[in-house]
Amino acid sequence: MFEWNTNNIVDATGGRKIDGCHWAHSSNISTDTRNIKEGDLFIALKGENFDGHDFLHEAFLKGAAAAVVSEDKYKNLPLIVVQDTLKALHDMTSYYIRNVLVNAKVIAITGSVGKSTTKEMLYTVLSQYGVSHVNDGNFNNNIGLPLTVLKAPENCQYLILEMGMNRAGEIKKLSAISSPDIAVITNIEPAHIGNFSSLFDIAQAKLEVLHGLKSNGTLILNGDSEYYDYLSSHAGRNVISFGRNESTTVCLLNVIGNDKGLSSKIRLNNGQIVNCNLCVRGEHFAYSLLAVAAVVENLGLDLSKLPPALENFSVMKGRGNIHKVKYKEKYIYLIDDSYNASPASMKAAIRTLGTYSNQRKVALLGDMLELGNESTVFHTELFDFIVGHNVDKVYTVGKFMLELYRLLPGNIKGTHFNDSNQLKYNLTNIVQNNDIVLVKGSRGMRMDRVVQEFIIEY
């Protein structure tokens, strides 16, 4: 097991040790004293609303072996002083990739929607080929991603890193830290567009993943995206495309959805045809499958292992999980898509709901946030989609969904609620036996409270 010590931290960060700093080693790094364990190396990060230096003595009381700090004012503690502790965390991450994870292929995944599902599907698959490591949950920012890398085992063969962003410049840093061999951009959609002036600006921000991509690396792109030509023309490296378009490198020839999930036929770059089954409902999952197949083929792995490996994949919590639950003596099918929402993912969820032809289809929809000046437009645009997919009843939550609610015809219109708690306390009057119920909204709307009400009852 790799262990950090005074010498390799100084080498990685350019910092200096405090005179008299004597400590042996540490194999784990912590940035949060709430989770620190005896023997950890504590890095005192500074943020807008916190300063890790304020918790330095607490870290040592809990057993920290040493700490990386940016303030040279502490006495008789095993410290290494740097100019910027966040940069030190990043420098240590790059050092770890260069000097410890020397045999690992690094795969970066970003995109407006679908990146977490693609990440988890790829991890499920690559784990069948070798030692793999991946972000835990949403550890995909400038703190979470480095901590993910630093927990990777030394014998890691495939390091899969989801890269999230809210603003321009963030992915550039993450790519520089991790130096990926392969980068995947799942798509360009209006998620977090409130922080950007246009979709084109989002496309530019996603393209920042090229900043650290190795010169002989590969960029994998959604060939069906309207931004494909722009993204591919700026790659400057090998490009692999995936999609339904016949010209794509990895092409979806056919997809059939049924009660058991999705059955997909894929044509790979070498012309090989592969049939894959996923135990998920919703054709949008096929795009994650295509991206995963593109990575596996690019790595030169045995493609015969792909279909059986996919049989082990299950959707992450809140990303479209389907539960059969008993609620107040009524049996319902619950589609839990409560983790987050954007216009594209909302439409995908409604499309999935529409595939249930023999049940009453009920949508419980919360606001989609961070959409800026176009928020009302994005919400009201859902009207035609809801009607077109034969949704029977719609219940809405939040000020933007109120605009959609006002447009709904009487036979579809349910009730509008100010927040998810109000909705939760009215579920008894909403659901009927054998309903298929979709729950979706942005994280800030806490639609997961509604899911918890169903699941707890179960």
C-alpha positions as a Markdown table, in Angstrom:
| # | Residue | x | y | z |
|---|---|---|---|---|
| 1 | Met | 0.0 | 0.0 | 0.0 |
| 2 | Phe | 1.3 | 3.4 | -1.0 |
| 3 | Glu | 2.0 | 5.7 | 1.9 |
| 4 | Trp | 2.5 | 9.5 | 2.0 |
| 5 | Asn | 5.4 | 10.9 | 3.9 |
| 6 | Thr | 7.3 | 14.2 | 4.3 |
| 7 | Asn | 9.5 | 13.6 | 1.3 |
| 8 | Asn | 6.9 | 12.6 | -1.3 |
| 9 | Ile | 4.5 | 15.3 | -0.2 |
| 10 | Val | 7.2 | 17.9 | -0.6 |
| 11 | Asp | 8.1 | 16.4 | -4.0 |
| 12 | Ala | 4.5 | 16.5 | -5.1 |
| 13 | Thr | 3.5 | 20.0 | -3.8 |
| 14 | Gly | 6.7 | 22.0 | -3.6 |
| 15 | Gly | 5.9 | 22.7 | 0.0 |
| 16 | Arg | 8.1 | 22.6 | 3.0 |
| 17 | Lys | 8.0 | 20.8 | 6.3 |
| 18 | Ile | 8.0 | 22.7 | 9.6 |
| 19 | Asp | 11.2 | 22.3 | 11.5 |
| 20 | Gly | 11.0 | 19.4 | 13.9 |
| 21 | Cys | 8.2 | 17.8 | 11.8 |
| 22 | His | 8.7 | 14.1 | 12.4 |
| 23 | Trp | 6.1 | 11.5 | 11.4 |
| 24 | Ala | 6.3 | 8.2 | 9.7 |
| 25 | His | 3.6 | 7.8 | 7.0 |
| 26 | Ser | -0.1 | 7.9 | 6.2 |
| 27 | Ser | -2.0 | 5.9 | 3.7 |
| 28 | Asn | -5.3 | 7.8 | 3.8 |
| 29 | Ile | -6.1 | 11.5 | 3.1 |
| 30 | Ser | -8.9 | 13.4 | 4.7 |
| 31 | Thr | -10.3 | 16.9 | 4.2 |
| 32 | Asp | -13.1 | 16.7 | 6.7 |
| 33 | Thr | -12.6 | 16.2 | 10.4 |
| 34 | Arg | -16.0 | 14.7 | 10.8 |
| 35 | Asn | -14.8 | 11.6 | 8.9 |
| 36 | Ile | -11.1 | 11.6 | 9.9 |
| 37 | Lys | -9.6 | 8.4 | 11.2 |
| 38 | Glu | -6.5 | 7.7 | 13.2 |
| 39 | Gly | -3.4 | 7.9 | 11.0 |
| 40 | Asp | -4.9 | 10.0 | 8.3 |
| 41 | Leu | -3.2 | 12.9 | 6.6 |
| 42 | Phe | -5.4 | 16.0 | 7.0 |
| 43 | Ile | -5.4 | 18.7 | 4.3 |
| 44 | Ala | -6.8 | 22.0 | 5.6 |
| 45 | Leu | -8.8 | 23.3 | 2.7 |
| 46 | Lys | -10.3 | 26.8 | 2.6 |
| 47 | Gly | -13.7 | 27.5 | 1.0 |
| 48 | Glu | -16.2 | 30.3 | 0.9 |
| 49 | Asn | -17.9 | 29.2 | 4.1 |
| 50 | Phe | -15.3 | 27.2 | 5.9 |
| 51 | Asp | -11.6 | 27.0 | 6.7 |
| 52 | Gly | -10.0 | 23.7 | 7.5 |
| 53 | His | -7.4 | 25.4 | 9.6 |
| 54 | Asp | -10.0 | 26.2 | 12.2 |
| 55 | Phe | -10.3 | 22.4 | 12.7 |
| 56 | Leu | -6.7 | 21.6 | 12.8 |
| 57 | His | -6.4 | 20.8 | 16.5 |
| 58 | Glu | -9.6 | 18.7 | 16.2 |
| 59 | Ala | -8.0 | 16.7 | 13.4 |
| 60 | Phe | -5.0 | 15.9 | 15.6 |
| 61 | Leu | -7.2 | 15.1 | 18.6 |
| 62 | Lys | -8.9 | 12.5 | 16.4 |
| 63 | Gly | -5.6 | 10.9 | 15.5 |
| 64 | Ala | -4.3 | 12.7 | 12.3 |
| 65 | Ala | -0.7 | 11.8 | 11.6 |
| 66 | Ala | 0.1 | 15.1 | 10.0 |
| 67 | Ala | -1.5 | 18.0 | 8.1 |
| 68 | Val | -0.9 | 20.1 | 5.0 |
| 69 | Val | -1.6 | 23.7 | 5.7 |
| 70 | Ser | -1.1 | 27.1 | 4.1 |
| 71 | Glu | -0.6 | 29.1 | 7.4 |
| 72 | Asp | 2.8 | 28.9 | 9.1 |
| 73 | Lys | 1.7 | 29.8 | 12.6 |
| 74 | Tyr | 1.3 | 26.5 | 14.4 |
| 75 | Lys | 3.9 | 25.1 | 16.8 |
| 76 | Asn | 4.9 | 21.6 | 17.6 |
| 77 | Leu | 2.7 | 19.9 | 15.1 |
| 78 | Pro | 3.7 | 17.6 | 12.2 |
| 79 | Leu | 2.9 | 20.0 | 9.3 |
| 80 | Ile | 3.8 | 20.7 | 5.7 |
| 81 | Val | 3.3 | 24.2 | 4.6 |
| 82 | Val | 2.1 | 25.1 | 1.0 |
| 83 | Gln | 0.9 | 28.2 | -0.7 |
| 84 | Asp | -2.6 | 26.8 | -1.5 |
| 85 | Thr | -3.9 | 23.6 | 0.1 |
| 86 | Leu | -6.4 | 22.9 | -2.7 |
| 87 | Lys | -3.6 | 23.1 | -5.3 |
| 88 | Ala | -1.6 | 20.8 | -3.1 |
| 89 | Leu | -4.4 | 18.3 | -3.1 |
| 90 | His | -4.5 | 18.5 | -6.9 |
| 91 | Asp | -0.7 | 18.2 | -7.1 |
| 92 | Met | -0.7 | 15.2 | -4.9 |
| 93 | Thr | -3.4 | 13.7 | -7.2 |
| 94 | Ser | -1.3 | 14.2 | -10.3 |
| 95 | Tyr | 1.7 | 12.8 | -8.5 |
| 96 | Tyr | -0.2 | 9.7 | -7.5 |
| 97 | Ile | -1.4 | 9.1 | -11.1 |
| 98 | Arg | 2.1 | 9.6 | -12.5 |
| 99 | Asn | 4.1 | 7.6 | -9.9 |
| 100 | Val | 1.7 | 5.1 | -8.4 |
| 101 | Leu | -1.1 | 4.4 | -10.9 |
| 102 | Val | 1.4 | 3.9 | -13.7 |
| 103 | Asn | -0.5 | 0.9 | -15.2 |
| 104 | Ala | -4.0 | 2.4 | -15.0 |
| 105 | Lys | -5.9 | 3.6 | -18.0 |
| 106 | Val | -7.8 | 6.8 | -17.0 |
| 107 | Ile | -11.2 | 7.3 | -18.6 |
| 108 | Ala | -12.9 | 10.7 | -18.0 |
| 109 | Ile | -16.6 | 11.1 | -18.5 |
| 110 | Thr | -18.5 | 14.3 | -18.7 |
| 111 | Gly | -21.7 | 15.6 | -20.4 |
| 112 | Ser | -24.9 | 17.4 | -19.6 |
| 113 | Val | -26.9 | 14.3 | -18.7 |
| 114 | Gly | -26.2 | 10.6 | -18.5 |
| 115 | Lys | -22.6 | 10.8 | -17.2 |
| 116 | Ser | -23.3 | 9.1 | -13.8 |
| 117 | Thr | -25.2 | 6.3 | -15.5 |
| 118 | Thr | -22.4 | 5.9 | -18.1 |
| 119 | Lys | -19.8 | 6.0 | -15.4 |
| 120 | Glu | -21.5 | 3.2 | -13.3 |
| 121 | Met | -22.2 | 1.1 | -16.4 |
| 122 | Leu | -18.6 | 1.4 | -17.5 |
| 123 | Tyr | -17.4 | 0.5 | -14.0 |
| 124 | Thr | -19.7 | -2.6 | -13.9 |
| 125 | Val | -18.2 | -3.7 | -17.3 |
| 126 | Leu | -14.5 | -2.9 | -16.8 |
| 127 | Ser | -14.6 | -4.6 | -13.4 |
| 128 | Gln | -15.0 | -7.9 | -15.3 |
| 129 | Tyr | -11.8 | -7.2 | -17.2 |
| 130 | Gly | -9.5 | -6.0 | -14.3 |
| 131 | Val | -9.2 | -3.9 | -11.2 |
| 132 | Ser | -11.3 | -0.8 | -11.6 |
| 133 | His | -12.0 | 2.3 | -9.5 |
| 134 | Val | -14.6 | 5.0 | -9.8 |
| 135 | Asn | -16.0 | 8.1 | -8.2 |
| 136 | Asp | -18.2 | 7.3 | -5.2 |
| 137 | Gly | -21.6 | 9.0 | -5.6 |
| 138 | Asn | -21.3 | 12.6 | -6.8 |
| 139 | Phe | -17.6 | 13.0 | -6.0 |
| 140 | Asn | -17.0 | 14.6 | -9.3 |
| 141 | Asn | -15.8 | 18.1 | -8.5 |
| 142 | Asn | -12.4 | 19.7 | -7.7 |
| 143 | Ile | -12.3 | 18.1 | -4.2 |
| 144 | Gly | -14.3 | 14.9 | -4.8 |
| 145 | Leu | -12.4 | 13.8 | -7.9 |
| 146 | Pro | -8.9 | 14.1 | -6.3 |
| 147 | Leu | -10.1 | 12.2 | -3.2 |
| 148 | Thr | -11.4 | 9.5 | -5.6 |
| 149 | Val | -8.1 | 9.2 | -7.3 |
| 150 | Leu | -6.1 | 9.1 | -4.1 |
| 151 | Lys | -8.2 | 6.1 | -2.9 |
| 152 | Ala | -7.5 | 4.1 | -6.0 |
| 153 | Pro | -5.6 | 0.9 | -5.3 |
| 154 | Glu | -2.0 | 0.7 | -6.6 |
| 155 | Asn | -2.9 | -2.2 | -8.9 |
| 156 | Cys | -5.7 | -0.3 | -10.5 |
| 157 | Gln | -6.0 | -1.0 | -14.2 |
| 158 | Tyr | -9.0 | 1.2 | -15.1 |
| 159 | Leu | -9.6 | 4.5 | -13.3 |
| 160 | Ile | -13.1 | 5.9 | -14.3 |
| 161 | Leu | -13.6 | 9.5 | -13.4 |
| 162 | Glu | -16.9 | 11.4 | -13.8 |
| 163 | Met | -16.3 | 15.1 | -14.2 |
| 164 | Gly | -19.1 | 17.5 | -13.3 |
| 165 | Met | -19.3 | 21.2 | -13.7 |
| 166 | Asn | -21.5 | 24.2 | -12.9 |
| 167 | Arg | -19.3 | 26.8 | -14.5 |
| 168 | Ala | -16.6 | 27.2 | -17.2 |
| 169 | Gly | -13.1 | 26.4 | -16.2 |
| 170 | Glu | -14.0 | 23.6 | -13.8 |
| 171 | Ile | -13.5 | 20.6 | -16.2 |
| 172 | Lys | -10.2 | 22.1 | -17.4 |
| 173 | Lys | -8.8 | 21.7 | -13.9 |
| 174 | Leu | -10.1 | 18.2 | -13.5 |
| 175 | Ser | -8.7 | 17.1 | -16.8 |
| 176 | Ala | -5.3 | 18.6 | -16.0 |
| 177 | Ile | -5.2 | 16.8 | -12.7 |
| 178 | Ser | -6.1 | 13.4 | -14.1 |
| 179 | Ser | -4.4 | 13.3 | -17.5 |
| 180 | Pro | -7.0 | 10.9 | -19.1 |
| 181 | Asp | -6.3 | 8.4 | -21.8 |
| 182 | Ile | -9.9 | 8.4 | -23.0 |
| 183 | Ala | -12.5 | 11.2 | -22.6 |
| 184 | Val | -16.2 | 10.7 | -23.2 |
| 185 | Ile | -18.7 | 13.6 | -23.7 |
| 186 | Thr | -22.1 | 12.0 | -23.4 |
| 187 | Asn | -24.1 | 15.0 | -24.9 |
| 188 | Ile | -24.7 | 18.7 | -24.8 |
| 189 | Glu | -28.0 | 19.8 | -23.2 |
| 190 | Pro | -29.4 | 22.7 | -21.2 |
| 191 | Ala | -28.3 | 21.6 | -17.8 |
| 192 | His | -27.0 | 24.4 | -15.5 |
| 193 | Ile | -27.6 | 26.7 | -18.4 |
| 194 | Gly | -28.4 | 29.5 | -16.0 |
| 195 | Asn | -24.6 | 29.8 | -15.4 |
| 196 | Phe | -24.0 | 30.0 | -19.2 |
| 197 | Ser | -25.2 | 32.3 | -21.9 |
| 198 | Ser | -25.9 | 29.6 | -24.5 |
| 199 | Leu | -25.7 | 25.9 | -25.3 |
| 200 | Phe | -22.7 | 26.7 | -27.3 |
| 201 | Asp | -20.9 | 27.9 | -24.2 |
| 202 | Ile | -21.8 | 24.6 | -22.5 |
| 203 | Ala | -20.3 | 22.8 | -25.4 |
| 204 | Gln | -17.1 | 24.8 | -25.1 |
| 205 | Ala | -16.9 | 24.1 | -21.4 |
| 206 | Lys | -17.3 | 20.3 | -21.9 |
| 207 | Leu | -14.5 | 20.5 | -24.5 |
| 208 | Glu | -12.2 | 21.5 | -21.7 |
| 209 | Val | -11.8 | 17.8 | -21.0 |
| 210 | Leu | -9.2 | 17.9 | -23.9 |
| 211 | His | -6.9 | 20.1 | -21.7 |
| 212 | Gly | -5.4 | 17.1 | -20.0 |
| 213 | Leu | -6.2 | 14.4 | -22.5 |
| 214 | Lys | -3.0 | 12.7 | -23.6 |
| 215 | Ser | -1.7 | 13.6 | -27.0 |
| 216 | Asn | -2.4 | 10.0 | -28.2 |
| 217 | Gly | -5.7 | 9.8 | -26.3 |
| 218 | Thr | -9.2 | 9.3 | -27.7 |
| 219 | Leu | -12.2 | 11.5 | -27.5 |
| 220 | Ile | -15.6 | 9.6 | -27.6 |
| 221 | Leu | -18.6 | 11.8 | -28.7 |
| 222 | Asn | -22.3 | 11.5 | -29.2 |
| 223 | Gly | -22.6 | 11.4 | -33.0 |
| 224 | Asp | -26.3 | 12.3 | -32.9 |
| 225 | Ser | -25.6 | 15.6 | -31.1 |
| 226 | Glu | -26.0 | 18.8 | -33.0 |
| 227 | Tyr | -22.7 | 19.8 | -31.6 |
| 228 | Tyr | -20.8 | 16.8 | -32.8 |
| 229 | Asp | -19.1 | 18.5 | -35.7 |
| 230 | Tyr | -18.0 | 21.4 | -33.5 |
| 231 | Leu | -16.6 | 19.1 | -30.8 |
| 232 | Ser | -14.9 | 16.7 | -33.2 |
| 233 | Ser | -13.3 | 19.5 | -35.2 |
| 234 | His | -11.6 | 20.7 | -32.1 |
| 235 | Ala | -10.5 | 17.4 | -30.8 |
| 236 | Gly | -7.0 | 17.3 | -32.4 |
| 237 | Arg | -7.0 | 13.6 | -31.5 |
| 238 | Asn | -8.6 | 10.3 | -32.4 |
| 239 | Val | -12.4 | 10.6 | -32.3 |
| 240 | Ile | -14.9 | 7.8 | -31.9 |
| 241 | Ser | -18.6 | 8.6 | -32.4 |
| 242 | Phe | -21.6 | 6.7 | -31.1 |
| 243 | Gly | -25.4 | 7.0 | -31.8 |
| 244 | Arg | -28.2 | 5.9 | -34.0 |
| 245 | Asn | -26.8 | 7.7 | -37.1 |
| 246 | Glu | -25.5 | 5.1 | -39.5 |
| 247 | Ser | -22.3 | 7.0 | -40.0 |
| 248 | Thr | -21.3 | 6.7 | -36.3 |
| 249 | Thr | -18.4 | 4.5 | -35.3 |
| 250 | Val | -20.4 | 2.6 | -32.8 |
| 251 | Cys | -24.0 | 2.4 | -34.1 |
| 252 | Leu | -27.2 | 1.5 | -32.4 |
| 253 | Leu | -28.9 | -0.7 | -35.1 |
| 254 | Asn | -32.0 | -1.6 | -33.1 |
| 255 | Val | -33.4 | -1.3 | -29.6 |
| 256 | Ile | -36.5 | -3.0 | -28.2 |
| 257 | Gly | -37.9 | -2.3 | -24.8 |
| 258 | Asn | -40.1 | -4.7 | -22.8 |
| 259 | Asp | -41.0 | -5.5 | -19.3 |
| 260 | Lys | -37.6 | -7.1 | -18.7 |
| 261 | Gly | -35.6 | -4.2 | -20.0 |
| 262 | Leu | -33.8 | -3.2 | -23.2 |
| 263 | Ser | -32.5 | -5.4 | -25.9 |
| 264 | Ser | -30.0 | -3.6 | -28.2 |
| 265 | Lys | -28.2 | -4.5 | -31.3 |
| 266 | Ile | -24.9 | -2.6 | -31.8 |
| 267 | Arg | -22.5 | -2.4 | -34.7 |
| 268 | Leu | -18.9 | -1.8 | -33.5 |
| 269 | Asn | -16.0 | 0.0 | -35.3 |
| 270 | Asn | -14.6 | -3.3 | -36.5 |
| 271 | Gly | -18.0 | -4.2 | -38.1 |
| 272 | Gln | -18.8 | -6.8 | -35.4 |
| 273 | Ile | -22.5 | -7.0 | -34.4 |
| 274 | Val | -23.1 | -7.4 | -30.6 |
| 275 | Asn | -26.4 | -8.0 | -28.9 |
| 276 | Cys | -26.7 | -6.6 | -25.4 |
| 277 | Asn | -29.5 | -6.8 | -22.8 |
| 278 | Leu | -30.0 | -4.3 | -20.0 |
| 279 | Cys | -32.3 | -4.8 | -17.0 |
| 280 | Val | -33.5 | -1.2 | -17.2 |
| 281 | Arg | -36.5 | 0.6 | -18.8 |
| 282 | Gly | -36.0 | 3.7 | -20.9 |
| 283 | Glu | -34.3 | 3.9 | -24.3 |
| 284 | His | -32.1 | 6.7 | -23.2 |
| 285 | Phe | -30.0 | 4.1 | -21.4 |
| 286 | Ala | -28.9 | 2.8 | -24.8 |
| 287 | Tyr | -26.7 | 5.8 | -25.3 |
| 288 | Ser | -24.8 | 4.9 | -22.1 |
| 289 | Leu | -24.4 | 1.4 | -23.5 |
| 290 | Leu | -23.0 | 2.8 | -26.8 |
| 291 | Ala | -20.5 | 4.9 | -25.0 |
| 292 | Val | -19.4 | 2.0 | -22.8 |
| 293 | Ala | -19.0 | -0.2 | -25.9 |
| 294 | Ala | -16.9 | 2.4 | -27.6 |
| 295 | Val | -14.5 | 2.6 | -24.6 |
| 296 | Val | -14.2 | -1.2 | -24.3 |
| 297 | Glu | -13.4 | -1.5 | -28.0 |
| 298 | Asn | -10.9 | 1.4 | -27.9 |
| 299 | Leu | -9.1 | -0.3 | -25.0 |
| 300 | Gly | -8.7 | -3.4 | -27.2 |
| 301 | Leu | -10.6 | -5.7 | -24.8 |
| 302 | Asp | -12.3 | -9.0 | -25.6 |
| 303 | Leu | -15.7 | -7.8 | -26.7 |
| 304 | Ser | -17.3 | -11.2 | -26.1 |
| 305 | Lys | -17.3 | -10.4 | -22.4 |
| 306 | Leu | -19.4 | -7.2 | -22.9 |
| 307 | Pro | -22.9 | -8.7 | -23.0 |
| 308 | Pro | -22.5 | -10.9 | -19.9 |
| 309 | Ala | -20.8 | -8.1 | -18.0 |
| 310 | Leu | -23.8 | -5.8 | -18.7 |
| 311 | Glu | -26.2 | -8.2 | -17.1 |
| 312 | Asn | -24.7 | -7.1 | -13.7 |
| 313 | Phe | -25.6 | -3.5 | -14.2 |
| 314 | Ser | -28.2 | -1.8 | -12.1 |
| 315 | Val | -29.3 | 1.8 | -12.1 |
| 316 | Met | -28.0 | 4.1 | -9.4 |
| 317 | Lys | -30.4 | 5.2 | -6.7 |
| 318 | Gly | -32.7 | 8.0 | -7.9 |
| 319 | Arg | -31.8 | 7.6 | -11.6 |
| 320 | Gly | -34.8 | 5.6 | -12.9 |
| 321 | Asn | -35.0 | 2.7 | -10.4 |
| 322 | Ile | -38.3 | 0.9 | -10.6 |
| 323 | His | -39.8 | -0.4 | -7.4 |
| 324 | Lys | -43.0 | -2.3 | -6.8 |
| 325 | Val | -44.3 | -1.0 | -3.5 |
| 326 | Lys | -47.4 | -1.3 | -1.3 |
| 327 | Tyr | -48.7 | 2.1 | -0.2 |
| 328 | Lys | -51.8 | 2.4 | 2.0 |
| 329 | Glu | -53.0 | -1.0 | 0.8 |
| 330 | Lys | -52.4 | -0.1 | -2.8 |
| 331 | Tyr | -49.8 | -1.7 | -5.0 |
| 332 | Ile | -48.0 | 0.7 | -7.3 |
| 333 | Tyr | -45.0 | 0.7 | -9.6 |
| 334 | Leu | -42.6 | 3.6 | -8.6 |
| 335 | Ile | -40.1 | 5.1 | -11.1 |
| 336 | Asp | -37.6 | 6.8 | -8.8 |
| 337 | Asp | -35.9 | 9.5 | -11.0 |
| 338 | Ser | -35.7 | 12.0 | -8.1 |
| 339 | Tyr | -31.9 | 12.5 | -8.0 |
| 340 | Asn | -31.9 | 15.5 | -10.4 |
| 341 | Ala | -33.6 | 16.9 | -13.5 |
| 342 | Ser | -32.9 | 18.9 | -16.7 |
| 343 | Pro | -35.1 | 19.4 | -19.8 |
| 344 | Ala | -33.5 | 16.4 | -21.6 |
| 345 | Ser | -33.6 | 14.0 | -18.6 |
| 346 | Met | -37.2 | 15.1 | -17.8 |
| 347 | Lys | -38.3 | 14.3 | -21.3 |
| 348 | Ala | -36.5 | 10.9 | -21.2 |
| 349 | Ala | -38.3 | 10.1 | -17.9 |
| 350 | Ile | -41.7 | 11.0 | -19.4 |
| 351 | Arg | -41.0 | 9.0 | -22.5 |
| 352 | Thr | -40.2 | 6.0 | -20.2 |
| 353 | Leu | -43.4 | 6.5 | -18.3 |
| 354 | Gly | -45.3 | 6.5 | -21.6 |
| 355 | Thr | -44.1 | 3.0 | -22.4 |
| 356 | Tyr | -46.5 | 1.6 | -19.7 |
| 357 | Ser | -49.6 | 1.1 | -21.8 |
| 358 | Asn | -51.8 | -0.9 | -19.5 |
| 359 | Gln | -51.6 | 1.2 | -16.3 |
| 360 | Arg | -52.6 | 4.6 | -15.2 |
| 361 | Lys | -49.6 | 6.8 | -15.7 |
| 362 | Val | -49.0 | 9.4 | -13.0 |
| 363 | Ala | -46.2 | 12.0 | -13.1 |
| 364 | Leu | -45.1 | 13.9 | -9.9 |
| 365 | Leu | -42.9 | 16.6 | -11.2 |
| 366 | Gly | -40.7 | 19.2 | -9.4 |
| 367 | Asp | -39.0 | 22.2 | -10.8 |
| 368 | Met | -36.0 | 21.9 | -13.0 |
| 369 | Leu | -33.5 | 24.4 | -11.5 |
| 370 | Glu | -30.5 | 26.4 | -12.8 |
| 371 | Leu | -32.1 | 27.1 | -16.2 |
| 372 | Gly | -31.8 | 30.9 | -16.0 |
| 373 | Asn | -34.0 | 33.2 | -18.0 |
| 374 | Glu | -35.4 | 30.4 | -20.0 |
| 375 | Ser | -36.8 | 28.5 | -17.0 |
| 376 | Thr | -40.4 | 29.1 | -17.8 |
| 377 | Val | -40.0 | 28.1 | -21.5 |
| 378 | Phe | -38.3 | 24.8 | -20.6 |
| 379 | His | -41.1 | 23.9 | -18.2 |
| 380 | Thr | -44.0 | 24.9 | -20.5 |
| 381 | Glu | -42.3 | 23.0 | -23.4 |
| 382 | Leu | -43.0 | 19.8 | -21.4 |
| 383 | Phe | -46.8 | 20.2 | -22.2 |
| 384 | Asp | -46.7 | 18.6 | -25.7 |
| 385 | Phe | -44.4 | 15.9 | -24.5 |
| 386 | Ile | -46.7 | 14.9 | -21.7 |
| 387 | Val | -49.7 | 14.8 | -23.9 |
| 388 | Gly | -47.8 | 13.0 | -26.7 |
| 389 | His | -46.8 | 10.2 | -24.3 |
| 390 | Asn | -50.3 | 9.7 | -22.9 |
| 391 | Val | -49.6 | 10.6 | -19.3 |
| 392 | Asp | -52.9 | 10.3 | -17.4 |
| 393 | Lys | -52.3 | 12.6 | -14.4 |
| 394 | Val | -49.7 | 15.3 | -13.6 |
| 395 | Tyr | -49.0 | 16.7 | -10.2 |
| 396 | Thr | -46.5 | 19.6 | -10.0 |
| 397 | Val | -44.3 | 21.2 | -7.4 |
| 398 | Gly | -42.6 | 24.6 | -7.5 |
| 399 | Lys | -42.9 | 28.0 | -9.1 |
| 400 | Phe | -41.7 | 27.0 | -12.5 |
| 401 | Met | -43.9 | 23.8 | -12.7 |
| 402 | Leu | -46.8 | 26.1 | -11.9 |
| 403 | Glu | -46.5 | 27.5 | -15.4 |
| 404 | Leu | -46.8 | 24.0 | -16.8 |
| 405 | Tyr | -49.7 | 23.2 | -14.5 |
| 406 | Arg | -51.7 | 26.1 | -15.8 |
| 407 | Leu | -51.5 | 24.8 | -19.3 |
| 408 | Leu | -52.6 | 21.2 | -18.6 |
| 409 | Pro | -56.1 | 20.2 | -19.7 |
| 410 | Gly | -58.6 | 19.3 | -17.0 |
| 411 | Asn | -58.4 | 15.6 | -17.6 |
| 412 | Ile | -54.7 | 15.5 | -17.0 |
| 413 | Lys | -54.3 | 18.3 | -14.4 |
| 414 | Gly | -53.9 | 17.0 | -10.9 |
| 415 | Thr | -52.9 | 19.4 | -8.1 |
| 416 | His | -50.1 | 21.9 | -7.7 |
| 417 | Phe | -48.0 | 22.1 | -4.5 |
| 418 | Asn | -45.5 | 24.7 | -3.3 |
| 419 | Asp | -43.0 | 22.1 | -2.1 |
| 420 | Ser | -42.4 | 18.3 | -2.0 |
| 421 | Asn | -43.6 | 18.0 | 1.7 |
| 422 | Gln | -47.1 | 19.2 | 0.7 |
| 423 | Leu | -47.1 | 16.6 | -2.1 |
| 424 | Lys | -45.9 | 13.9 | 0.2 |
| 425 | Tyr | -48.7 | 14.5 | 2.7 |
| 426 | Asn | -51.3 | 14.2 | -0.1 |
| 427 | Leu | -50.1 | 10.9 | -1.7 |
| 428 | Thr | -53.0 | 8.9 | -0.3 |
| 429 | Asn | -55.4 | 11.0 | -2.4 |
| 430 | Ile | -53.3 | 10.8 | -5.5 |
| 431 | Val | -52.3 | 7.2 | -6.1 |
| 432 | Gln | -54.6 | 4.4 | -7.1 |
| 433 | Asn | -54.0 | 0.6 | -7.1 |
| 434 | Asn | -51.7 | -0.5 | -10.0 |
| 435 | Asp | -50.6 | 3.0 | -10.9 |
| 436 | Ile | -47.2 | 3.6 | -12.5 |
| 437 | Val | -45.8 | 6.7 | -10.7 |
| 438 | Leu | -42.9 | 8.8 | -11.9 |
| 439 | Val | -41.1 | 11.0 | -9.4 |
| 440 | Lys | -38.7 | 13.6 | -10.8 |
| 441 | Gly | -37.3 | 17.0 | -10.1 |
| 442 | Ser | -34.0 | 18.9 | -9.4 |
| 443 | Arg | -32.1 | 18.0 | -6.3 |
| 444 | Gly | -33.1 | 21.3 | -4.7 |
| 445 | Met | -36.7 | 20.4 | -4.9 |
| 446 | Arg | -36.2 | 17.4 | -2.6 |
| 447 | Met | -38.5 | 15.1 | -4.6 |
| 448 | Asp | -36.6 | 12.2 | -2.8 |
| 449 | Arg | -38.8 | 12.9 | 0.2 |
| 450 | Val | -41.8 | 11.7 | -1.9 |
| 451 | Val | -39.9 | 8.5 | -2.8 |
| 452 | Gln | -39.0 | 8.0 | 0.8 |
| 453 | Glu | -42.6 | 8.2 | 1.8 |
| 454 | Phe | -43.4 | 5.4 | -0.7 |
| 455 | Ile | -40.4 | 3.2 | 0.3 |
| 456 | Ile | -40.8 | 3.6 | 4.1 |
| 457 | Glu | -44.4 | 2.6 | 3.8 |
| 458 | Tyr | -43.2 | -0.5 | 1.8 |
